[in-house]
Amino acid sequence: MLLVASLAGCASNEPKPIQTTDHFSTQIGDNGETQFAFGLSWFNLPEEDTDRGERGGRRGSRDGSRGGSRDAGLGGQSNRPIGSNLNPQPNNETKLALEDKAVLHLKQTIDKRDLCLDGYTIDDIIWETRRIRLMGTCK
């Protein structure tokens, strides 16, 4: 009985999957090659769930109500840079998982649209606050 209870406890501590959306666009370059841009955006990182639990709702209201001036309570803030709790950056392991997911979704998108029949190259990977962009060309 104890084993079942401990397994149930472990299962509930598993991180939630990262929610993502992706965007894809193409254009024909000057030399006639098809160029593409693929962006994968995410909404929840495992660190965000942990942060929410540690502060216990101290994040503030997002419904437009005002809880004082922006300067109020600066002494009570953590040592994080201003705004970092709104845009947490993924750790290296999460970045690798997001990059793998982006490459897989790019391949699926290209296959689904019957593009780049001779293959493609990813020429640039751009990391932004909540998005990774893969820029490339069809062969």
Solvent accessible surface area in square Angstrom, and as a share of the most:
residue,aa,sasa,rsa
1,M,205,0.92
2,L,150,0.75
3,L,122,0.61
4,V,104,0.60
5,A,63,0.49
6,S,57,0.37
7,L,108,0.54
8,A,64,0.50
9,G,33,0.32
10,C,85,0.51
11,A,59,0.46
12,S,91,0.59
13,N,123,0.63
14,E,119,0.54
15,P,101,0.64
16,K,136,0.58
17,P,115,0.72
18,I,30,0.15
19,Q,114,0.50
20,T,32,0.19
21,T,60,0.35
22,D,58,0.30
23,H,109,0.49
24,F,29,0.12
25,S,64,0.41
26,T,64,0.37
27,Q,115,0.51
28,I,120,0.61
29,G,12,0.12
30,D,162,0.84
31,N,113,0.58
32,G,50,0.48
33,E,72,0.32
34,T,31,0.18
35,Q,59,0.26
36,F,7,0.03
37,A,27,0.21
38,F,1,0.00
39,G,5,0.05
40,L,0,0.00
41,S,19,0.12
42,W,2,0.01
43,F,114,0.47
44,N,21,0.11
45,L,1,0.00
46,P,43,0.27
47,E,47,0.21
48,E,7,0.03
49,D,46,0.24
50,T,76,0.44
51,D,9,0.05
52,R,117,0.43
53,G,62,0.59
54,E,127,0.57
55,R,50,0.18
56,G,66,0.64
57,G,62,0.59
58,R,142,0.52
59,R,61,0.22
60,G,54,0.52
61,S,70,0.45
62,R,187,0.68
63,D,116,0.60
64,G,67,0.65
65,S,73,0.47
66,R,229,0.84
67,G,87,0.84
68,G,58,0.56
69,S,78,0.51
70,R,229,0.84
71,D,103,0.53
72,A,67,0.52
73,G,57,0.55
74,L,98,0.49
75,G,82,0.79
76,G,51,0.49
77,Q,100,0.44
78,S,68,0.44
79,N,161,0.82
80,R,97,0.35
81,P,104,0.65
82,I,163,0.83
83,G,31,0.30
84,S,28,0.18
85,N,41,0.21
86,L,95,0.47
87,N,67,0.34
88,P,12,0.08
89,Q,102,0.45
90,P,9,0.05
91,N,77,0.39
92,N,121,0.62
93,E,140,0.63
94,T,12,0.07
95,K,65,0.28
96,L,117,0.58
97,A,57,0.44
98,L,2,0.01
99,E,50,0.22
100,D,97,0.50
101,K,62,0.26
102,A,0,0.00
103,V,57,0.33
104,L,95,0.47
105,H,46,0.21
106,L,0,0.00
107,K,102,0.43
108,Q,95,0.42
109,T,20,0.12
110,I,3,0.01
111,D,80,0.42
112,K,172,0.73
113,R,132,0.48
114,D,107,0.55
115,L,50,0.25
116,C,17,0.10
117,L,152,0.76
118,D,115,0.60
119,G,27,0.26
120,Y,56,0.21
121,T,56,0.33
122,I,58,0.30
123,D,93,0.48
124,D,71,0.37
125,I,68,0.34
126,I,52,0.26
127,W,82,0.29
128,E,57,0.26
129,T,60,0.35
130,R,65,0.24
131,R,79,0.29
132,I,0,0.00
133,R,67,0.25
134,L,0,0.00
135,M,60,0.27
136,G,4,0.04
137,T,26,0.15
138,C,13,0.08
139,K,147,0.62
